[in-house]
Amino acid sequence: MFPLWLKIAIAAGWILLIILIAWFVSRFTPSQPEIIRKIVHIGSGNVILLAWWFQIPAYVGISAAILAGLISVLSYFVPILPGINSVGRRSLGTFFYAVSIGILVGYFWYLHKPEYAALGILIMTWGDGLAALIGQRFGKHKYYLFGVNKSWEGSLTMTVVSYLVSIIILLATRGISWQIWLVSALVSIIATLLESVSFWGIDNLTVPIGSAILAYGLTQIF
């Protein structure tokens, strides 16, 4: 459909567009830093759909993930994209995010099952992203786990969004069956449990990888 260089250019252009939007919001609106980070978090994660649709080779995705990981580590010491990255912020979430994308692309592209990589990454992208926003805005019922403040409203959002992501991708790729509904329910519950353990941003690693592997394993069993 398109030459490889154009596919890569479109994917890179999408990421640059998201960063530009985040910078614009940061520069010209009074939005809180967390909102800016979630714009990048949610927007950039959707690049997996382009990679899947364009059938971009695994080595391209892995290379991009390595580059993103290096930039994220550097951003803790150098004010790269101020307002988007928080220098000295006690979280490796962005780094783990890049690592999880590299691992999932490498593994599931090799198995010729890119839909599971997309499932795991999009659960992290939309589930975790919206859970944080809803939890901060509407979270009235708090709980603490491993010293991290969470809300039941945010966790419920994570469960619902994870279920919707799972069911849409699995129905589209595996067909309609009662097993798909069950698998999606189990994946959404486990994803929520993994997201609740989020010290140092480790959920950006455990949620996408755990969700993808669980979904793949359960669909193979059923």
N, C-alpha and C positions, 0 to 999 in steps of 0.2 A: 504493500500500500504506500508506504513512505520509505525512503532510504534511511539507514540507521542514523546517520548524522542528524537528519531532520527530526527523528523521533527523540533523540537525546536533547536536541535544541528545544523542542517543545516542552519536554519534562523540566529541563533547566529553566526555561522561561516561566513555567508555572511557579517554581520555587522562588525565583526572583520577584515575581509579581506579588506573592504572599509576603515576602520580606518588605517590599515597597509599601504594601498596604499597612503592614504593622508599623513601619517607620512613620508613615503619614499620620496614622492614628496617634502614635506616640508624640509626634512633633506638634500636631495642631489640635489635639483634643486633651481634656483633662483625665483621660482614662488611666486607671491604675495599672502598674507594671504587670500584674497577674493577667489582666485582660490582654495586654500586648503579647505576652508569652503564649496565651491560649490561641490567639489568632495564628501565630506561627505553628503551634502544636497541631491544631486542627487542620489548618490549610495545607501545611507541608506533607502531612501524612497521606493525603489523598493522591499524592504522586504515584502511589503504588497501583492505583487504578490505570494510570497512563502506562506504567511499566507492564502491567498485565495485558492491557488492550493492545499495545504496540509490540508485545512479545520481545521486549528489550532484553538482550542477553544478560545472564546472571553476573558476568564479570563487570558489566557496566554498573549494575545496582550495588554490587559489593564495593567497587571502587568509590562510588559516590558516598556510600555509608562510611567508609574509612575516612574520606575527606571531611565529611560532616562531623565525625567523631573527633578528628584532630582539631577542627575549628572550635568545637564545643569545649574541648580541654583548654585550648589557648584563650578562649573567652573568659575563663576564670582568672586570668592574669593580665589580660590586655582588654581594654574597653572596646571590643568589637561590637558594632551595632548597639550603641548605648540606648537604653530604653527597651531593648528586646532581650539582651542578656544582662544578667545581674552579676557583676564582678564580685567574687567572694561569696556568692550565695551557696549555702551549705546543701547542695544537692548535685548529684551527678546525673540527674534525670535526662538532660539533653544528650549526654554521652551514651547513656544506656539505650535511649531511643534509637540512636544511630546504630549501635551495636545490634540491637534486636532486628532492625531492618536488614542489616547485612547477613545475619544468621538465617533469617527466614527466607530471604531471597536465595541465598546459596543452597539451602536445603531443599526447599519446595520447588525451585526451578529445576534442580537436579532430578527430582521425582516426577517432573512434568505435572505438578499439581499447584500451580501458582495461586489458585483460588484460596488455598489455606494460608498462604503468606498474606494475601490481601485481607482475609478474615481476621487474623491476629493483629495486624497493623491497624486496621480500621476500628477494631474494638478499642485499641489503645487511643487511637486518634479521636474518635467521637465519644466513646464511653467515658474514658478518663477525662477528656477535655470538658464535656458537658457536666459531668459529675462535679468537677471542681467549681465550675461557674454557678451551677444550681446550688451546690452546697454552701458556697460563700454568700450567695444572694438570699437564699430562702431557708438555709439550714438552721432550724430552731432546736432540733433535738440532737445533742452532741454525744459522742462517745470517744473514748481514747483507746488506742491500741499501739503498744510499743512506743508510747510517748508522742504519737501523732494524733492531732485533733481531726476527727471526722464527724460527719453528720449522717443521720439515717436518710435524709432527703437526697443527699449526694449519692449515697450507696444505692438507693432505689433507682436513681437515674442511671447509674452504671449498669445495673441489672437489666433494666428495660432496653437501654440503647444496645447493650451487648447482645441481647436476645434478637433485636430487630436486625442488627448487622449479620448475625449468624444465620438467621432464617432466610434473609434475602439472598445471601451468597450461596447457601447450601441448596435452597429451592431452585435457584437459577442454574446451578451446575450439577446437582445430583438428582433433580426431579422431585416430584411430590410424593411423600410417604410419611407415615406416622413417626418413623424413626427420626426423620429430620427435625420434627418438632421437639422430640425428646432430647436429641443431641444438642439442639440450640438452647434448650432450657438448662441442661447440665453445664454447658459451656458458659452461659451467662452467670450462673451461680458461682462457679469456680473463678471466673474473671473478677467478679465482685470481691470475693475473698482475697484474691491476690492483690487487688487494687487497695484493699484496706490496709495492707502491710506495705507502707510506702516510704519508710525512712530512707534518707539519702537518694530518693528517686528510684529505688530498686524496682518499683512497680512498672516503670517504663521498660524493664527487661523481662520481668516475670509474667506480666499480663499478656503481651503479644505472643511470646514464645509458648507460654502455658496454654493459652486459648487455642492457638493454631495446632499444636501437637495433640491436645485433647480432642479437638474437633476431627482431626485426621484419624486418630486412633479409634474413636467411637464409630465413625462412619465405616471404617474397615471392619470393625467387629460386627456391626449391624448389617 
